Amino acid sequence: MVSQNVTSNRDIGFTHEDFAALLDEYDYHFNPGDIVPGIVFSVEPRGALIDIGAKTAAYIPIQEMSINRVEEPGEVLQPEETREFFILTDENEDGQLTLSIRRIEYMRAWERVRQLQAEDATVRSGVFATNRGGALVRIEGLRGFIPGSHISTRQPKEDLVAQDLPLKFLEVDEERNRLVLSHRRALVERKMSGLKVGEVVIGSVRGIKPYGAFIDIGGVSGLLHISEISHDHIDTPSSVFDINDELKVMIIDLDAERGRISLSTKQLEPIAGAMLNDRESVFEQADKMAQRFRRKLQYQTQGLASEEIDAKLNEEFGPIGKRPGEQEKAEVPSETVESEQTNVTATETETETEAVATTTEETTVTEETPEETVTEATEPSSEETNTEEEEIVSASNE
């Protein structure tokens, strides 16, 4: 019997020591950052033990069970449940690994918001807190920040808590842990879907800056740049408008990507400078002048030269600076009249003097209302648009 056992061992050529060494050789090596399957072995008051195939059951503390706040482990894990776990730390002195579910949810949440940003999606979220700089929300479990300049509401920020807001992504940066969103851009985009370039809308002045006025049009702000207020020169918008003034303005540009609406009253002037001295005439003829602007856009798409476009517009609508149908009055230079006076009789001199007075008066009127063609809508400089982005919402809250 003994000899048979000896023979058997010789045939196998494998000892208990060899078997133990083989187990060590093929034992799993768990490293922090690995994602492994595990079975919930035991649920405890502040954590749970997980069997992941290691020599010792791994442990997951309650704060690592979810990206959201968890009061009791039973809200997330049940005994004998199988799921994936993230290895958070290496073995401690007892040979036990620490696990996390929160890290897996965290990584997948960033992946999801990057996808939403790429799709330029609009998301909704409730405000759970505010601070001096803005408001805090949660997107896919991640904490997001809405800067005060991108909150488009007249309410105090504190009143936004628990309100559900539509939002667009401004910045998604996992490395810097920055998730920045815009309420203003979401509202502007939604409003833009019902607006068109060349459309006349009614708005009210909500803010005045050196570079222009911010006009509230149905809950969103558009910029009426100083260069688009009138054909005549303006030193500052505050010399033309007061807060809460109600205006008719025309939309000259819609930038959905940047969340901006550019407005103009200059393009609505039937006579250059009318916004400064006869605002009501501008509003009365706003629809007609907007039609002129739209027609100009049509001619531009046809590739017509500027001179040809101006000629067609003046023929159809009348030139800017002259009322439609008004005949141009001949201008006689005063120098010519004075030279002729030296060769006329006393009676003719009196007549000529009257002509000089009349000519001078006509020249003054012409200088006050110069004939100008409608210029193309232009955007503010990059410096001005940067200032607009910083100020647009604070202006609308004023």
Sine and cosine of phi, psi and omega as CSV:
sin_phi,cos_phi,sin_psi,cos_psi,sin_omega,cos_omega
0.00,0.00,-0.72,0.70,0.01,-1.00
-0.90,0.43,-0.68,0.74,-0.02,-1.00
-0.90,0.44,-0.55,0.84,0.04,-1.00
-0.91,0.42,-0.66,0.75,0.02,-1.00
-0.90,0.44,-0.67,0.74,0.01,-1.00
-0.88,0.48,-0.70,0.71,0.01,-1.00
-0.88,0.47,-0.64,0.77,-0.02,-1.00
-0.89,0.46,-0.70,0.72,0.00,-1.00
-0.89,0.46,-0.61,0.79,0.00,-1.00
-0.92,0.39,-0.60,0.80,-0.01,-1.00
-0.92,0.40,-0.65,0.76,-0.04,-1.00
-0.96,0.27,-0.66,0.75,-0.01,-1.00
0.92,0.39,0.56,0.83,-0.16,-0.99
-0.62,-0.79,0.88,-0.48,-0.01,-1.00
-0.98,-0.21,0.15,-0.99,0.07,-1.00
-0.88,0.47,-0.59,0.81,0.03,-1.00
-0.90,0.43,-0.64,0.77,0.04,-1.00
-0.89,0.45,-0.65,0.76,-0.03,-1.00
-0.91,0.41,-0.65,0.76,0.01,-1.00
-0.91,0.41,-0.63,0.77,0.02,-1.00
-0.91,0.41,-0.59,0.81,0.02,-1.00
-0.91,0.40,-0.63,0.78,0.05,-1.00
-0.89,0.46,-0.67,0.74,0.02,-1.00
-0.90,0.43,-0.60,0.80,-0.03,-1.00
-0.91,0.42,-0.62,0.78,-0.06,-1.00
-0.98,-0.21,0.20,0.98,0.04,-1.00
-0.94,0.35,0.55,-0.83,0.01,-1.00
-0.92,0.39,0.61,-0.79,0.10,-0.99
-0.92,-0.39,0.94,-0.35,-0.05,-1.00
-1.00,-0.05,0.76,-0.65,-0.03,-1.00
-0.86,-0.51,0.56,-0.83,0.08,-1.00
-0.83,0.56,0.69,-0.72,-0.04,-1.00
0.98,-0.18,-0.28,0.96,0.05,-1.00
-0.95,0.30,0.52,-0.86,0.13,-0.99
-0.93,-0.37,0.85,-0.52,-0.11,-0.99
-0.76,-0.65,0.44,-0.90,0.11,-0.99
-0.98,0.21,0.49,-0.87,0.03,-1.00
-0.45,-0.89,0.35,-0.94,0.02,-1.00
-0.90,-0.43,0.74,-0.67,0.02,-1.00
-0.92,0.38,0.90,-0.43,-0.07,-1.00
-1.00,0.01,-0.68,0.74,-0.03,-1.00
-0.39,-0.92,0.70,-0.71,0.04,-1.00
-0.98,-0.20,0.82,-0.57,-0.04,-1.00
-0.92,-0.40,0.16,-0.99,-0.07,-1.00
-0.85,0.52,-0.60,0.80,-0.06,-1.00
-0.84,-0.54,0.37,0.93,0.01,-1.00
0.10,-0.99,-0.29,-0.96,0.01,-1.00
-0.42,-0.91,0.49,-0.87,0.08,-1.00
-0.99,-0.11,0.70,-0.71,-0.10,-1.00
-0.81,-0.59,0.75,-0.67,0.06,-1.00
-1.00,-0.03,0.94,-0.34,0.02,-1.00
-0.91,-0.42,0.21,0.98,0.01,-1.00
1.00,-0.04,0.12,0.99,0.05,-1.00
-0.99,0.10,0.15,-0.99,-0.01,-1.00
-0.90,0.44,-0.54,0.84,-0.01,-1.00
-0.84,-0.55,0.61,-0.79,0.03,-1.00
-0.85,0.52,0.71,-0.71,0.03,-1.00
-0.99,0.17,0.26,-0.97,-0.06,-1.00
-0.79,-0.61,0.67,-0.74,0.10,-1.00
-0.85,-0.52,0.90,-0.45,0.02,-1.00
-0.96,0.27,0.35,-0.94,-0.09,-1.00
-0.88,0.48,-0.55,0.83,-0.04,-1.00
-0.95,0.32,-0.20,0.98,0.02,-1.00
-0.96,-0.27,0.21,0.98,-0.07,-1.00
-1.00,0.07,-0.33,0.95,-0.03,-1.00
-0.34,-0.94,0.41,-0.91,0.10,-1.00
-0.95,0.33,-0.35,0.94,0.07,-1.00
-0.99,-0.16,0.24,-0.97,-0.03,-1.00
-0.93,0.37,0.72,-0.70,-0.01,-1.00
-0.86,-0.52,0.78,-0.63,0.01,-1.00
-1.00,0.04,-0.63,0.77,-0.02,-1.00
-0.70,-0.71,0.62,-0.78,0.01,-1.00
-0.83,0.56,-0.52,0.86,-0.02,-1.00
-0.90,0.44,-0.27,0.96,0.06,-1.00
-0.93,0.36,-0.39,0.92,-0.09,-1.00
-0.90,-0.44,-0.68,0.73,-0.13,-0.99
-0.88,-0.47,0.57,-0.82,0.07,-1.00
-0.80,-0.60,0.56,-0.83,0.02,-1.00
-0.81,0.59,0.62,-0.79,0.01,-1.00
0.94,0.33,0.06,1.00,0.05,-1.00
-0.96,0.29,0.65,-0.76,0.03,-1.00
-0.93,-0.36,0.74,-0.67,0.02,-1.00
-0.30,-0.95,0.02,-1.00,-0.01,-1.00
-1.00,0.01,0.54,-0.84,0.03,-1.00
-0.71,-0.70,0.51,-0.86,0.04,-1.00
-0.99,-0.16,0.78,-0.62,0.03,-1.00
-0.98,0.19,0.92,-0.38,-0.13,-0.99
-1.00,0.06,-0.70,0.72,-0.02,-1.00
-0.71,-0.71,0.29,-0.96,0.06,-1.00
-0.96,0.28,0.07,-1.00,-0.03,-1.00
-0.89,0.46,0.63,-0.78,0.11,-0.99
-1.00,0.07,-0.18,-0.98,-0.05,-1.00
-0.90,0.43,-0.33,0.94,0.04,-1.00
-1.00,-0.06,0.10,1.00,0.01,-1.00
0.98,0.21,0.33,0.94,-0.06,-1.00
-0.97,-0.24,0.70,-0.71,0.05,-1.00
-1.00,-0.01,0.50,-0.87,0.10,-1.00
-0.97,-0.26,0.73,-0.68,-0.09,-1.00
-0.93,-0.38,0.20,-0.98,0.03,-1.00
-0.48,-0.88,0.66,-0.75,0.20,-0.98
-0.99,-0.16,-0.52,0.85,-0.03,-1.00
-0.83,0.55,-0.65,0.76,-0.03,-1.00
-0.91,0.42,-0.61,0.79,0.04,-1.00
-0.91,0.42,-0.72,0.69,0.03,-1.00
-0.89,0.45,-0.59,0.80,0.00,-1.00
-0.89,0.46,-0.74,0.67,-0.01,-1.00
-0.90,0.44,-0.68,0.74,-0.03,-1.00
-0.94,0.33,-0.51,0.86,0.05,-1.00
-0.92,0.40,-0.69,0.72,0.05,-1.00
-0.89,0.45,-0.63,0.78,0.05,-1.00
-0.88,0.48,-0.65,0.76,-0.01,-1.00
-0.93,0.37,-0.69,0.72,-0.04,-1.00
-0.94,0.35,-0.53,0.85,0.10,-1.00
-0.89,0.46,-0.63,0.78,0.03,-1.00
-0.91,0.41,-0.68,0.74,0.02,-1.00
-0.90,0.45,-0.64,0.77,0.04,-1.00
-0.90,0.43,-0.67,0.74,0.01,-1.00
-0.89,0.46,-0.54,0.84,0.02,-1.00
-0.99,0.10,-0.05,1.00,-0.07,-1.00
0.80,0.60,0.68,0.73,-0.06,-1.00
-0.98,0.21,0.45,-0.89,0.15,-0.99
-0.99,-0.16,0.79,-0.61,0.01,-1.00
-0.90,-0.45,0.28,-0.96,0.04,-1.00
-0.84,-0.55,0.61,-0.79,0.02,-1.00
-0.40,-0.92,0.48,-0.88,0.04,-1.00
-1.00,0.02,0.63,-0.78,0.06,-1.00
-0.97,0.24,0.80,-0.60,0.01,-1.00
-0.95,-0.30,-0.20,0.98,0.05,-1.00
-0.24,-0.97,0.34,-0.94,0.09,-1.00
-0.74,-0.67,0.38,-0.92,0.13,-0.99
-0.62,-0.78,-0.11,-0.99,-0.08,-1.00
-0.88,0.47,-0.51,0.86,-0.07,-1.00
-1.00,0.07,-0.38,0.92,-0.06,-1.00
0.19,-0.98,-0.62,-0.79,-0.07,-1.00
-0.74,-0.67,0.44,-0.90,-0.03,-1.00
-0.92,-0.39,0.68,-0.73,0.02,-1.00
-0.68,-0.73,0.12,-0.99,0.10,-1.00
-0.84,-0.54,0.78,-0.62,0.05,-1.00
-0.85,-0.52,0.88,-0.48,-0.04,-1.00
0.82,0.58,0.51,0.86,0.00,-1.00
1.00,0.02,-0.23,0.97,0.01,-1.00
-1.00,0.05,0.54,-0.84,0.03,-1.00
-0.99,0.15,0.82,-0.57,0.03,-1.00
-0.90,-0.44,0.38,-0.92,-0.05,-1.00
-0.84,-0.54,0.72,-0.69,0.10,-0.99
-0.94,-0.34,0.94,-0.35,0.03,-1.00
-0.88,0.48,0.50,-0.87,0.01,-1.00
-0.84,0.55,-0.53,0.85,0.01,-1.00
-0.95,0.32,-0.16,0.99,0.00,-1.00
-0.90,-0.44,0.29,0.96,0.13,-0.99
-0.98,-0.19,0.94,-0.35,-0.09,-1.00
-0.99,-0.16,0.99,0.12,0.04,-1.00
-0.36,-0.93,0.45,-0.89,0.04,-1.00
-1.00,0.00,-0.08,1.00,0.00,-1.00
-0.96,0.29,0.48,-0.88,0.18,-0.98
-0.87,0.49,0.56,-0.83,-0.04,-1.00
-0.84,0.54,-0.56,0.83,-0.04,-1.00
-0.88,0.48,-0.47,0.89,-0.02,-1.00
-0.98,0.20,-0.09,1.00,-0.01,-1.00
-0.99,0.13,-0.26,0.96,-0.04,-1.00
-0.85,0.53,0.77,-0.64,-0.02,-1.00
0.99,0.17,-0.05,1.00,0.07,-1.00
-0.99,0.14,0.61,-0.79,0.00,-1.00
-1.00,-0.06,0.85,-0.53,-0.09,-1.00
-0.88,-0.48,0.61,-0.79,0.19,-0.98
-0.97,0.23,0.64,-0.77,-0.12,-0.99
-0.65,-0.76,0.50,-0.86,0.14,-0.99
-0.88,-0.48,0.46,-0.89,-0.01,-1.00
-0.99,0.14,0.74,-0.67,0.11,-0.99
-0.97,-0.24,-0.66,0.75,-0.03,-1.00
-0.52,-0.85,0.76,-0.65,0.08,-1.00
-0.78,-0.62,0.97,-0.25,-0.08,-1.00
-0.69,-0.72,0.99,-0.14,-0.05,-1.00
-0.92,0.39,-0.63,0.78,-0.04,-1.00
-0.87,0.49,-0.63,0.77,0.00,-1.00
-1.00,-0.07,0.01,1.00,0.00,-1.00
0.83,0.56,0.71,0.70,-0.03,-1.00
-0.88,-0.47,0.87,-0.50,0.09,-1.00
-0.79,-0.61,0.97,-0.24,-0.10,-0.99
-0.90,-0.43,0.71,-0.70,-0.08,-1.00
-0.78,-0.63,0.24,-0.97,-0.02,-1.00
-0.75,-0.66,0.84,-0.55,0.13,-0.99
-0.98,0.18,-0.64,0.77,-0.02,-1.00
-0.86,0.51,-0.72,0.69,-0.04,-1.00
-0.89,0.45,-0.61,0.79,0.02,-1.00
-0.90,0.43,-0.67,0.75,0.01,-1.00
-0.93,0.37,-0.67,0.74,-0.01,-1.00
-0.89,0.45,-0.67,0.74,0.01,-1.00
-0.89,0.46,-0.68,0.73,0.01,-1.00
-0.91,0.41,-0.65,0.76,0.03,-1.00
-0.92,0.38,-0.60,0.80,-0.03,-1.00
-0.88,0.47,-0.50,0.86,-0.02,-1.00
-0.87,0.48,-0.36,0.93,0.02,-1.00
-0.95,-0.30,0.14,0.99,-0.02,-1.00
-0.91,-0.41,0.39,-0.92,0.02,-1.00
-0.68,-0.74,0.54,-0.84,0.11,-0.99
-0.90,0.43,0.74,-0.68,-0.04,-1.00
1.00,-0.09,-0.04,1.00,0.00,-1.00
-1.00,0.08,0.63,-0.78,0.07,-1.00
-1.00,-0.09,0.78,-0.63,0.00,-1.00
-0.76,-0.65,0.33,-0.95,0.04,-1.00
-0.97,-0.23,0.74,-0.68,0.01,-1.00
-0.59,-0.81,0.09,-1.00,0.02,-1.00
-0.78,-0.63,0.55,-0.84,-0.04,-1.00
-0.96,0.28,0.85,-0.53,0.00,-1.00
-0.94,-0.35,-0.28,0.96,0.01,-1.00
-0.30,-0.95,0.54,-0.84,0.00,-1.00
-0.78,-0.63,0.80,-0.60,0.03,-1.00
-0.81,-0.58,0.23,-0.97,-0.01,-1.00
-0.86,0.51,-0.46,0.89,-0.06,-1.00
-0.99,-0.10,-0.06,1.00,0.01,-1.00
0.31,-0.95,-0.08,-1.00,0.01,-1.00
-0.86,-0.51,0.60,-0.80,0.05,-1.00
-0.99,-0.12,0.83,-0.56,-0.09,-1.00
-0.93,-0.37,0.82,-0.57,0.06,-1.00
-0.99,0.14,0.87,-0.49,0.05,-1.00
-0.84,-0.55,1.00,-0.03,0.04,-1.00
0.94,0.34,0.54,0.84,0.07,-1.00
0.98,-0.19,-0.16,0.99,0.09,-1.00
-0.84,-0.54,0.39,-0.92,-0.07,-1.00
-0.97,-0.22,0.67,-0.74,0.14,-0.99
-0.87,-0.49,0.44,-0.90,-0.02,-1.00
-0.99,-0.14,0.84,-0.54,0.18,-0.98
-0.99,-0.14,1.00,-0.07,-0.09,-1.00
-0.92,0.39,0.48,-0.88,-0.06,-1.00
-0.84,0.54,-0.53,0.85,-0.01,-1.00
-0.96,0.27,-0.19,0.98,-0.02,-1.00
-0.93,-0.36,0.26,0.96,0.03,-1.00
-0.99,0.10,-0.70,0.71,-0.05,-1.00
-0.42,-0.91,0.36,-0.93,0.14,-0.99
-0.93,0.36,-0.47,0.88,0.04,-1.00
-0.98,0.18,0.42,-0.91,-0.01,-1.00
-0.92,0.39,0.62,-0.79,0.04,-1.00
-0.78,-0.63,0.76,-0.65,0.02,-1.00
-0.96,0.27,-0.68,0.73,-0.02,-1.00
-0.43,-0.90,0.61,-0.79,0.02,-1.00
-0.86,0.51,-0.45,0.89,-0.01,-1.00
-0.92,0.38,-0.27,0.96,0.06,-1.00
-0.99,0.16,-0.19,0.98,-0.03,-1.00
-0.94,-0.35,-0.63,0.77,-0.12,-0.99
-0.87,-0.49,0.39,-0.92,0.19,-0.98
-0.85,-0.52,0.40,-0.92,0.08,-1.00
-0.84,0.54,0.68,-0.74,0.01,-1.00
0.98,0.19,0.06,1.00,0.14,-0.99
-0.86,0.51,0.69,-0.72,0.06,-1.00
-0.99,-0.12,0.76,-0.65,-0.11,-0.99
-0.75,-0.66,0.40,-0.91,0.29,-0.96
-0.99,-0.16,0.80,-0.60,-0.01,-1.00
-0.75,-0.66,0.39,-0.92,0.04,-1.00
-0.93,-0.37,0.64,-0.76,0.04,-1.00
-0.99,0.17,0.84,-0.54,0.01,-1.00
-0.93,-0.36,-0.21,0.98,0.05,-1.00
-0.33,-0.94,0.64,-0.76,0.07,-1.00
-0.82,-0.58,0.89,-0.45,0.00,-1.00
-0.90,-0.43,1.00,0.01,-0.07,-1.00
-0.91,0.41,-0.59,0.80,-0.05,-1.00
-0.89,0.45,-0.64,0.77,-0.02,-1.00
-0.99,-0.13,-0.03,1.00,0.05,-1.00
0.92,0.40,0.68,0.73,-0.08,-1.00
-0.79,-0.61,0.61,-0.79,0.09,-1.00
-0.85,-0.52,0.84,-0.54,0.03,-1.00
-0.98,-0.21,0.71,-0.70,-0.11,-0.99
-0.86,-0.52,0.26,-0.97,0.02,-1.00
-0.48,-0.88,0.64,-0.77,0.26,-0.97
-0.93,-0.36,-0.33,0.94,0.04,-1.00
-0.84,0.54,-0.68,0.73,-0.03,-1.00
-0.94,0.33,-0.17,0.99,0.01,-1.00
-0.99,-0.14,-0.08,1.00,-0.04,-1.00
-0.95,0.32,0.87,-0.49,0.10,-1.00
-0.97,0.26,-0.43,0.90,0.08,-1.00
-0.74,-0.67,0.75,-0.66,-0.03,-1.00
-0.81,0.58,0.75,-0.66,0.01,-1.00
1.00,0.02,0.00,1.00,-0.06,-1.00
-0.89,0.45,-0.49,0.87,0.02,-1.00
-0.91,0.42,-0.32,0.95,-0.03,-1.00
-1.00,-0.06,-0.50,0.87,-0.09,-1.00
-0.79,-0.61,-0.14,0.99,0.01,-1.00
-0.46,-0.89,0.89,0.45,-0.11,-0.99
-0.86,0.51,-0.59,0.81,-0.03,-1.00
-0.89,0.46,-0.58,0.82,0.02,-1.00
-0.91,0.41,-0.53,0.85,0.05,-1.00
-0.91,0.43,-0.72,0.70,-0.04,-1.00
-0.94,0.35,-0.56,0.83,0.00,-1.00
-0.91,0.41,-0.59,0.81,-0.05,-1.00
-0.97,-0.26,0.28,0.96,-0.07,-1.00
-0.86,0.50,-0.70,0.71,-0.04,-1.00
-0.90,0.44,-0.64,0.77,0.00,-1.00
-0.92,0.39,-0.68,0.73,0.00,-1.00
-0.93,0.37,-0.53,0.85,0.08,-1.00
-0.92,0.40,-0.58,0.81,0.06,-1.00
-0.90,0.45,-0.65,0.76,0.06,-1.00
-0.87,0.50,-0.71,0.71,0.00,-1.00
-0.88,0.48,-0.71,0.71,0.01,-1.00
-0.90,0.43,-0.62,0.78,0.03,-1.00
-0.90,0.43,-0.62,0.79,0.05,-1.00
-0.87,0.48,-0.68,0.74,0.04,-1.00
-0.87,0.49,-0.63,0.78,0.03,-1.00
-0.89,0.46,-0.71,0.71,0.00,-1.00
-0.90,0.45,-0.60,0.80,0.01,-1.00
-0.91,0.42,-0.63,0.77,0.04,-1.00
-0.92,0.40,-0.38,0.93,0.04,-1.00
-0.99,0.13,-0.09,1.00,0.05,-1.00
0.99,0.17,0.34,0.94,0.00,-1.00
-0.96,0.29,0.49,-0.87,0.04,-1.00
-0.95,0.32,0.40,-0.92,-0.06,-1.00
-0.86,0.52,-0.67,0.74,-0.02,-1.00
-0.89,0.45,-0.64,0.77,0.01,-1.00
-0.93,0.38,-0.63,0.78,0.03,-1.00
-0.89,0.45,-0.73,0.68,-0.01,-1.00
-0.87,0.50,-0.66,0.75,-0.01,-1.00
-0.89,0.45,-0.68,0.74,0.00,-1.00
-0.92,0.40,-0.67,0.74,-0.01,-1.00
-0.91,0.41,-0.67,0.74,0.00,-1.00
-0.91,0.41,-0.57,0.82,0.02,-1.00
-0.93,0.36,-0.62,0.79,-0.07,-1.00
-1.00,0.09,-0.64,0.77,-0.12,-0.99
-0.90,-0.43,-0.20,0.98,-0.13,-0.99
1.00,0.00,0.50,-0.86,-0.04,-1.00
-0.96,0.27,0.48,-0.88,0.12,-0.99
-0.92,0.38,0.73,-0.69,-0.03,-1.00
0.99,-0.17,-0.22,0.98,0.10,-1.00
-0.76,-0.65,0.75,-0.66,0.04,-1.00
-0.91,0.42,0.59,-0.81,-0.01,-1.00
-0.80,0.60,0.81,-0.58,0.03,-1.00
1.00,-0.07,-0.20,0.98,-0.03,-1.00
-0.97,0.25,0.74,-0.67,-0.02,-1.00
-0.99,0.11,0.63,-0.78,0.06,-1.00
-0.96,0.29,0.72,-0.70,0.02,-1.00
-1.00,-0.02,0.66,-0.75,-0.04,-1.00
-0.92,0.39,0.66,-0.76,0.01,-1.00
-0.96,-0.28,0.81,-0.59,0.00,-1.00
-0.95,-0.31,0.90,-0.44,-0.03,-1.00
-0.86,0.50,0.69,-0.73,-0.05,-1.00
-0.89,0.46,-0.51,0.86,0.01,-1.00
-0.88,0.47,-0.64,0.77,-0.01,-1.00
-0.91,0.41,-0.67,0.74,-0.01,-1.00
-0.89,0.45,-0.68,0.74,-0.03,-1.00
-0.90,0.43,-0.61,0.79,0.00,-1.00
-0.93,0.38,-0.55,0.84,-0.01,-1.00
-0.96,0.28,-0.43,0.90,-0.05,-1.00
-0.90,0.43,-0.44,0.90,-0.03,-1.00
-0.95,0.32,-0.24,0.97,-0.08,-1.00
-0.90,-0.43,0.31,0.95,-0.04,-1.00
-0.88,-0.48,0.28,-0.96,0.04,-1.00
-0.96,0.26,0.16,-0.99,-0.01,-1.00
-0.86,0.50,-0.67,0.74,0.00,-1.00
-0.90,0.44,-0.68,0.73,0.01,-1.00
-0.91,0.41,-0.54,0.84,0.00,-1.00
-0.89,0.45,-0.66,0.75,0.02,-1.00
-0.89,0.46,-0.68,0.74,0.01,-1.00
-0.90,0.44,-0.67,0.74,-0.02,-1.00
-0.92,0.39,-0.57,0.82,0.03,-1.00
-0.88,0.48,-0.63,0.77,0.06,-1.00
-0.89,0.45,-0.63,0.78,0.01,-1.00
-0.90,0.44,-0.64,0.77,0.02,-1.00
-0.87,0.49,-0.69,0.72,0.00,-1.00
-0.88,0.48,-0.70,0.72,0.00,-1.00
-0.89,0.45,-0.70,0.72,-0.01,-1.00
-0.89,0.46,-0.66,0.75,0.00,-1.00
-0.88,0.47,-0.65,0.76,0.00,-1.00
-0.89,0.45,-0.67,0.74,-0.01,-1.00
-0.91,0.41,-0.61,0.79,0.00,-1.00
-0.90,0.43,-0.63,0.78,0.01,-1.00
-0.89,0.45,-0.68,0.73,0.02,-1.00
-0.89,0.46,-0.67,0.74,-0.01,-1.00
-0.89,0.46,-0.62,0.78,0.01,-1.00
-0.92,0.39,-0.54,0.84,-0.02,-1.00
-0.97,0.26,-0.49,0.87,-0.03,-1.00
-0.80,-0.60,0.93,0.36,-0.04,-1.00
-0.91,0.42,0.55,-0.84,0.03,-1.00
-0.98,0.21,0.86,-0.52,0.01,-1.00
-0.73,-0.69,0.51,-0.86,0.10,-1.00
-1.00,0.01,0.38,-0.92,0.01,-1.00
-0.94,0.35,0.81,-0.59,-0.01,-1.00
-1.00,0.04,0.35,-0.94,0.02,-1.00
-0.94,0.33,0.52,-0.85,0.03,-1.00
-0.93,0.37,0.77,-0.64,0.02,-1.00
-0.86,-0.52,0.52,-0.85,0.01,-1.00
-1.00,0.09,0.42,-0.91,0.07,-1.00
-0.89,0.47,0.31,-0.95,0.07,-1.00
-0.90,0.44,0.26,-0.96,-0.03,-1.00
-0.86,0.51,-0.58,0.81,0.02,-1.00
-0.91,0.42,-0.66,0.75,-0.02,-1.00
-0.94,0.35,-0.63,0.78,-0.01,-1.00
-0.94,0.35,-0.53,0.85,0.08,-1.00
-0.90,0.44,-0.66,0.75,0.03,-1.00
-0.90,0.43,-0.61,0.79,0.01,-1.00
-0.87,0.49,-0.69,0.72,-0.04,-1.00
-0.89,0.46,-0.56,0.83,-0.01,-1.00
-0.97,0.26,-0.49,0.87,-0.18,-0.98
-0.95,-0.30,-0.23,0.97,-0.23,-0.97
-0.86,0.52,-0.67,0.74,-0.04,-1.00
-0.99,0.17,-0.61,0.79,0.05,-1.00
-0.87,0.49,-0.54,0.84,0.04,-1.00
-0.93,0.38,-0.66,0.75,-0.03,-1.00
-0.94,0.35,-0.33,0.94,0.01,-1.00
-1.00,0.08,-0.23,0.97,-0.06,-1.00
-0.93,0.38,0.00,0.00,0.00,0.00
